[in-house]
Amino acid sequence: MHLMWEWWLCEEKKVAYVEPVCTDPDFRKKGLGKAALLESIRRCIEFGAEEVIVESSLPIYLSSGFFPKFIRHPWDKEF
């Protein structure tokens, strides 16, 4: 089984960033990704985060209580 996630904490702003959460395709739809996400959030709070952000609108994040705060528009220049 493969499960991956990372999180970072900016201690001075008390903001944590969690992402990506992914699971091996053979083990999806079993709640493992959500368990990893919730554990990441728990650890972020334990280390002092007052806010946790992700940069995705995947259903796993929306069903875990995340909501859109703003929409980013990437800029691109082709040569």
OpenMM code with the backbone's topology and positions (N, CA, C; nanometers):
from openmm import Vec3, app, unit

residues = "MET HIS LEU MET TRP GLU TRP TRP LEU CYS GLU GLU LYS LYS VAL ALA TYR VAL GLU PRO VAL CYS THR ASP PRO ASP PHE ARG LYS LYS GLY LEU GLY LYS ALA ALA LEU LEU GLU SER ILE ARG ARG CYS ILE GLU PHE GLY ALA GLU GLU VAL ILE VAL GLU SER SER LEU PRO ILE TYR LEU SER SER GLY PHE PHE PRO LYS PHE ILE ARG HIS PRO TRP ASP LYS GLU PHE".split()
positions = [
    Vec3(0.0842, -0.1174, 0.0000),
    Vec3(0.0000, 0.0000, 0.0000),
    Vec3(0.0889, 0.1241, 0.0000),
    Vec3(0.0505, 0.2215, -0.0779),
    Vec3(0.1241, 0.3475, -0.0839),
    Vec3(0.0311, 0.4611, -0.0431),
    Vec3(0.0763, 0.5371, 0.0537),
    Vec3(0.0018, 0.6528, 0.1020),
    Vec3(0.1028, 0.7642, 0.1203),
    Vec3(0.0696, 0.8825, 0.0719),
    Vec3(0.1663, 0.9916, 0.0790),
    Vec3(0.0959, 1.1208, 0.1166),
    Vec3(0.1613, 1.1984, 0.2009),
    Vec3(0.1156, 1.3333, 0.2285),
    Vec3(0.2285, 1.4102, 0.2942),
    Vec3(0.2191, 1.5402, 0.2873),
    Vec3(0.3174, 1.6267, 0.3514),
    Vec3(0.2454, 1.7444, 0.4133),
    Vec3(0.3113, 1.8053, 0.5114),
    Vec3(0.2586, 1.9290, 0.5682),
    Vec3(0.3742, 2.0165, 0.6134),
    Vec3(0.3504, 2.1462, 0.6076),
    Vec3(0.4493, 2.2455, 0.6483),
    Vec3(0.3808, 2.3441, 0.7402),
    Vec3(0.4565, 2.4004, 0.8322),
    Vec3(0.4007, 2.4958, 0.9280),
    Vec3(0.4842, 2.6224, 0.9294),
    Vec3(0.4185, 2.7368, 0.9156),
    Vec3(0.4824, 2.8669, 0.9348),
    Vec3(0.4495, 2.9074, 1.0782),
    Vec3(0.5455, 2.8884, 1.1674),
    Vec3(0.5205, 2.9097, 1.3098),
    Vec3(0.4824, 3.0535, 1.3426),
    Vec3(0.5462, 3.1510, 1.2772),
    Vec3(0.5172, 3.2899, 1.3127),
    Vec3(0.3762, 3.3313, 1.2719),
    Vec3(0.3225, 3.2763, 1.1647),
    Vec3(0.1862, 3.3104, 1.1214),
    Vec3(0.0839, 3.2075, 1.1686),
    Vec3(0.1309, 3.0972, 1.2248),
    Vec3(0.0456, 2.9893, 1.2745),
    Vec3(-0.0449, 2.9329, 1.1657),
    Vec3(0.0127, 2.9206, 1.0459),
    Vec3(-0.0591, 2.8667, 0.9308),
    Vec3(0.0153, 2.7435, 0.8811),
    Vec3(-0.0594, 2.6389, 0.8538),
    Vec3(-0.0009, 2.5157, 0.8015),
    Vec3(-0.0547, 2.4897, 0.6616),
    Vec3(0.0263, 2.4223, 0.5821),
    Vec3(-0.0085, 2.3866, 0.4453),
    Vec3(-0.0027, 2.2349, 0.4351),
    Vec3(-0.1112, 2.1738, 0.3918),
    Vec3(-0.1177, 2.0285, 0.3793),
    Vec3(-0.1482, 1.9947, 0.2338),
    Vec3(-0.0659, 1.9097, 0.1768),
    Vec3(-0.0895, 1.8630, 0.0414),
    Vec3(0.0387, 1.8060, -0.0139),
    Vec3(0.0391, 1.7178, -0.1032),
    Vec3(-0.0769, 1.6464, -0.1557),
    Vec3(-0.1095, 1.5254, -0.0696),
    Vec3(-0.2321, 1.4831, -0.0740),
    Vec3(-0.2712, 1.3567, -0.0126),
    Vec3(-0.3059, 1.2648, -0.1285),
    Vec3(-0.2391, 1.1534, -0.1363),
    Vec3(-0.2698, 1.0599, -0.2444),
    Vec3(-0.2521, 0.9169, -0.1959),
    Vec3(-0.3268, 0.8284, -0.2576),
    Vec3(-0.3172, 0.6861, -0.2259),
    Vec3(-0.2989, 0.6081, -0.3553),
    Vec3(-0.2418, 0.4925, -0.3422),
    Vec3(-0.2276, 0.4003, -0.4548),
    Vec3(-0.3679, 0.3722, -0.5101),
    Vec3(-0.3835, 0.3717, -0.6430),
    Vec3(-0.5159, 0.3471, -0.7003),
    Vec3(-0.5830, 0.2184, -0.6514),
    Vec3(-0.5063, 0.1170, -0.6176),
    Vec3(-0.5649, -0.0082, -0.5684),
    Vec3(-0.6257, 0.0045, -0.4294),
    Vec3(-0.5945, 0.1133, -0.3580),
    Vec3(-0.6420, 0.1290, -0.2207),
    Vec3(-0.7310, 0.2516, -0.2024),
    Vec3(-0.7797, 0.3089, -0.3103),
    Vec3(-0.8660, 0.4269, -0.3005),
    Vec3(-1.0068, 0.3869, -0.2580),
    Vec3(-1.0802, 0.4855, -0.2101),
    Vec3(-1.2195, 0.4688, -0.1652),
    Vec3(-1.2302, 0.3796, -0.0418),
    Vec3(-1.1269, 0.3809, 0.0420),
    Vec3(-1.1275, 0.3044, 0.1668),
    Vec3(-1.1129, 0.3956, 0.2888),
    Vec3(-1.1057, 0.5264, 0.2649),
    Vec3(-1.0925, 0.6203, 0.3759),
    Vec3(-0.9503, 0.6458, 0.4209),
    Vec3(-0.8532, 0.5857, 0.3524),
    Vec3(-0.7144, 0.6007, 0.3952),
    Vec3(-0.6619, 0.7425, 0.3711),
    Vec3(-0.6948, 0.8012, 0.2570),
    Vec3(-0.6517, 0.9372, 0.2274),
    Vec3(-0.7095, 1.0360, 0.3267),
    Vec3(-0.8382, 1.0205, 0.3579),
    Vec3(-0.9022, 1.1109, 0.4538),
    Vec3(-0.8398, 1.0929, 0.5919),
    Vec3(-0.8088, 0.9695, 0.6295),
    Vec3(-0.7441, 0.9454, 0.7588),
    Vec3(-0.6082, 1.0153, 0.7639),
    Vec3(-0.5323, 1.0079, 0.6541),
    Vec3(-0.4022, 1.0749, 0.6494),
    Vec3(-0.4194, 1.2259, 0.6569),
    Vec3(-0.5183, 1.2795, 0.5863),
    Vec3(-0.5447, 1.4230, 0.5898),
    Vec3(-0.5820, 1.4680, 0.7306),
    Vec3(-0.6727, 1.3971, 0.7949),
    Vec3(-0.7144, 1.4349, 0.9300),
    Vec3(-0.5999, 1.4225, 1.0305),
    Vec3(-0.5141, 1.3230, 1.0139),
    Vec3(-0.3969, 1.3100, 1.1008),
    Vec3(-0.3011, 1.4264, 1.0781),
    Vec3(-0.2849, 1.4679, 0.9542),
    Vec3(-0.2003, 1.5841, 0.9250),
    Vec3(-0.2547, 1.7085, 0.9932),
    Vec3(-0.3847, 1.7281, 0.9837),
    Vec3(-0.4472, 1.8440, 1.0483),
    Vec3(-0.4253, 1.8380, 1.1994),
    Vec3(-0.4431, 1.7193, 1.2583),
    Vec3(-0.4225, 1.7030, 1.4026),
    Vec3(-0.2799, 1.7410, 1.4410),
    Vec3(-0.1832, 1.6963, 1.3618),
    Vec3(-0.0428, 1.7283, 1.3912),
    Vec3(-0.0152, 1.8770, 1.3749),
    Vec3(-0.0731, 1.9385, 1.2739),
    Vec3(-0.0549, 2.0824, 1.2539),
    Vec3(-0.1055, 2.1603, 1.3749),
    Vec3(-0.2226, 2.1241, 1.4231),
    Vec3(-0.2795, 2.1906, 1.5408),
    Vec3(-0.1908, 2.1663, 1.6626),
    Vec3(-0.1432, 2.0425, 1.6780),
    Vec3(-0.0546, 2.0079, 1.7897),
    Vec3(0.0714, 2.0948, 1.7904),
    Vec3(0.1211, 2.1305, 1.6718),
    Vec3(0.2416, 2.2124, 1.6611),
    Vec3(0.2124, 2.3621, 1.6561),
    Vec3(0.0863, 2.4013, 1.6775),
    Vec3(0.0543, 2.5427, 1.6922),
    Vec3(-0.0207, 2.6095, 1.5800),
    Vec3(-0.0588, 2.5362, 1.4760),
    Vec3(-0.1326, 2.5982, 1.3657),
    Vec3(-0.2722, 2.6382, 1.4111),
    Vec3(-0.3142, 2.7538, 1.3660),
    Vec3(-0.4504, 2.7998, 1.3900),
    Vec3(-0.5319, 2.7985, 1.2609),
    Vec3(-0.4630, 2.7768, 1.1500),
    Vec3(-0.5276, 2.7692, 1.0196),
    Vec3(-0.4515, 2.6676, 0.9360),
    Vec3(-0.5245, 2.5877, 0.8598),
    Vec3(-0.4641, 2.4904, 0.7702),
    Vec3(-0.5188, 2.5173, 0.6308),
    Vec3(-0.4294, 2.5242, 0.5328),
    Vec3(-0.4729, 2.5501, 0.3966),
    Vec3(-0.4278, 2.4376, 0.3037),
    Vec3(-0.5019, 2.4215, 0.1955),
    Vec3(-0.4648, 2.3335, 0.0848),
    Vec3(-0.4860, 2.4144, -0.0430),
    Vec3(-0.4252, 2.3712, -0.1499),
    Vec3(-0.4418, 2.4421, -0.2768),
    Vec3(-0.5077, 2.3504, -0.3789),
    Vec3(-0.6214, 2.2958, -0.3417),
    Vec3(-0.6927, 2.2041, -0.4298),
    Vec3(-0.8409, 2.2074, -0.3958),
    Vec3(-0.9222, 2.1766, -0.4928),
    Vec3(-1.0659, 2.1659, -0.4677),
    Vec3(-1.1129, 2.0218, -0.4873),
    Vec3(-1.0222, 1.9266, -0.4694),
    Vec3(-1.0599, 1.7863, -0.4805),
    Vec3(-1.1658, 1.7528, -0.3758),
    Vec3(-1.2528, 1.6594, -0.4056),
    Vec3(-1.3599, 1.6234, -0.3114),
    Vec3(-1.3108, 1.5856, -0.1714),
    Vec3(-1.1931, 1.5236, -0.1592),
    Vec3(-1.1428, 1.4855, -0.0260),
    Vec3(-1.1294, 1.6077, 0.0652),
    Vec3(-1.0860, 1.7204, 0.0097),
    Vec3(-1.0677, 1.8408, 0.0908),
    Vec3(-1.2030, 1.9048, 0.1227),
    Vec3(-1.2901, 1.9108, 0.0234),
    Vec3(-1.4220, 1.9698, 0.0457),
    Vec3(-1.5011, 1.8883, 0.1473),
    Vec3(-1.4935, 1.7560, 0.1404),
    Vec3(-1.5672, 1.6719, 0.2348),
    Vec3(-1.5043, 1.6713, 0.3739),
    Vec3(-1.3845, 1.7257, 0.3861),
    Vec3(-1.3171, 1.7342, 0.5165),
    Vec3(-1.3327, 1.8724, 0.5793),
    Vec3(-1.4152, 1.9568, 0.5191),
    Vec3(-1.4459, 2.0856, 0.5796),
    Vec3(-1.3712, 2.2046, 0.5223),
    Vec3(-1.2846, 2.1831, 0.4247),
    Vec3(-1.2163, 2.2956, 0.3618),
    Vec3(-1.3140, 2.3668, 0.2686),
    Vec3(-1.2931, 2.4961, 0.2505),
    Vec3(-1.3791, 2.5736, 0.1617),
    Vec3(-1.2931, 2.6719, 0.0837),
    Vec3(-1.3404, 2.7135, -0.0345),
    Vec3(-1.2619, 2.8078, -0.1144),
    Vec3(-1.2496, 2.9429, -0.0440),
    Vec3(-1.1286, 2.9904, -0.0326),
    Vec3(-1.1033, 3.1205, 0.0296),
    Vec3(-1.0804, 3.2262, -0.0783),
    Vec3(-1.0133, 3.1876, -0.1839),
    Vec3(-0.9937, 3.2740, -0.2990),
    Vec3(-0.9573, 3.1855, -0.4180),
    Vec3(-0.9644, 3.2417, -0.5352),
    Vec3(-0.9286, 3.1690, -0.6565),
    Vec3(-0.8053, 3.2341, -0.7155),
    Vec3(-0.7061, 3.1528, -0.7423),
    Vec3(-0.5817, 3.2020, -0.8031),
    Vec3(-0.5904, 3.1896, -0.9536),
    Vec3(-0.5400, 3.2875, -1.0210),
    Vec3(-0.5330, 3.2826, -1.1662),
    Vec3(-0.3860, 3.2816, -1.2058),
    Vec3(-0.3351, 3.1657, -1.2471),
    Vec3(-0.1944, 3.1612, -1.2870),
    Vec3(-0.1720, 3.2417, -1.4149),
    Vec3(-0.0556, 3.2970, -1.4222),
    Vec3(-0.0148, 3.3745, -1.5406),
    Vec3(0.0835, 3.2913, -1.6195),
    Vec3(0.0778, 3.3046, -1.7484),
    Vec3(0.1643, 3.2263, -1.8339),
    Vec3(0.2129, 3.3123, -1.9503),
    Vec3(0.3337, 3.2903, -1.9924),
    Vec3(0.3881, 3.3572, -2.1101),
    Vec3(0.4577, 3.2515, -2.1939),
    Vec3(0.4111, 3.2352, -2.3144),
    Vec3(0.4702, 3.1366, -2.4041),
    Vec3(0.5663, 3.2062, -2.4989),
    Vec3(0.6722, 3.1364, -2.5345),
    Vec3(0.7706, 3.1893, -2.6272),
    Vec3(0.7752, 3.1047, -2.7533),
] * unit.nanometer
topology = app.Topology()
chain = topology.addChain("A")
for resn in residues:
    res = topology.addResidue(resn, chain)
    for name in ("N", "CA", "C"):
        topology.addAtom(name, app.Element.getBySymbol(name[0]), res)
